[in-house]
Amino acid sequence: MATAAARGGARGVVKRLADVIPQSVLQDMKVLSKRKQKGVSLKYMMDFGQNPVSRQLLLSAQFLHEELPTRLAHRVMELEGLPFGLSFKPQVLKVRDWYVESFKELREMPPVQTLEDEEKFTTLLGKIKQRHDFVVPMVALGVASLKQEMHFSKSWYELPDIHSFLDRFYMSRIGIRMLIGQHLSLHDPPRPEKIGLIDTVMSPYSIVHEAIEDARHICFRQYGDAPEIALFGSEDLQCAYVPDHLHHMIFELVKNSLRAVSDRYMDADVDAPPIKIVIAEGNEDITIKVSDEGGGIARSGLPKIWTYLYSTASSPLTQLTEDDIQNAPAVLAGYGYGLPLCRLYARYFGGELQVISMEGYGTDAYLHLSKLGTSEEPLP
């Protein structure tokens, strides 16, 4: 645990929010941080964006003009009060300042009443989205720094407050980027099957196949080889979903399996068994199972896979600096963020991610995608 002296020293150097923004802005932020956030569902996004005519674009911009400052205010206030001195880490302060800057720009933007207003607002949204591109690794750097400081004084897995915060923060970020990305995408040339970021006839089989190829490419780069992957399921199956979300989740799951199998059979005299992926359609869900024979996870270790910065590989975060973030290469494993973030992406639209492991044999991951699309965002 960080000592009081260490935290006090940090406070002596670091300026609190009240010291860096006008009192009027801080008060506005405090008021909005107590306002209830308004969640939307996949179905609502589809119904609303089906015909992105001028009126729809105006309504979307007006909703975001009101909702985004509220969501940002919630997160800024939380970033100010994190335990164990995490709020004072330079990387966390940088993220806080990004959020504050975006909040101020949104509040300074007049109400959206005309199409010209909407165009200006959309330009601002693009700027904000780009500013927040590296929030996840930047926060991860701050958390990794805290973890190193606390290494010998307290088990990282005994800090539920930190993990609960990260769940809330990253779920909120998924929602903010989804809403901004959806609005920006409504300005793209129309395609019959696309509604913003949502593909109404997405083929899970195709997205899974792409994710497999991308993960195997990374594995080849790391190991010089990659286990075979057998994919089972209907190529004709379609559903409404966000392809980028599904790709991200499957890529992470396959990446984990490839590493586990490669590590286990690296020096073996027999060929590595193939990883098996099955896509099945039920009444409520489409479920994708990723099965490997990579040796599994000890039962005592299973709860840890959902904690941030837990990884069986050495974390590359400890070698990265802030300047490295924008150019950091994708690595096969080690960040310890894959599974926790995957579960948040799954839950964002009412799905779930489960992992069942048999130590000494392998691991099965079940990714459930809700077909109903009626679940509202699980806002923190």
Secondary structure, 3 states (H helix, E strand, C coil): CCCHHHHHHHHHHCCCHHHHCCHHHHHHHHHHHCCCCCCCEHHHHHHHHCCCCHHHHHHHHHHHHHHHHHHHHHHHHHHHCCHHHHHHCHHHHHHHHHHHHHHHHHHHCCCCCCHHHHHHHHHHHHHHHHHCCCHHHHHHHHHHHHHHHCCCCCCHHHCHHHHHHHHHHHHHHHHHHHHHHHHHHCCCCCCCCEECCEEEEECHHHHHHHHHHHHHHHHHHHHCCCCCEEEECCCCCCEEECHHHHHHHHHHHHHHHHHHHHHHHCCCCCCCCCEEEEEEECCCEEEEEEEECCCCCCHHHHHHHHCCCCCCCCCHHHHCCHHHHHHCCCCCCCCCCHHHHHHHHHHHCCCEEEEEEECCCEEEEEEEEECCCCCECCCC
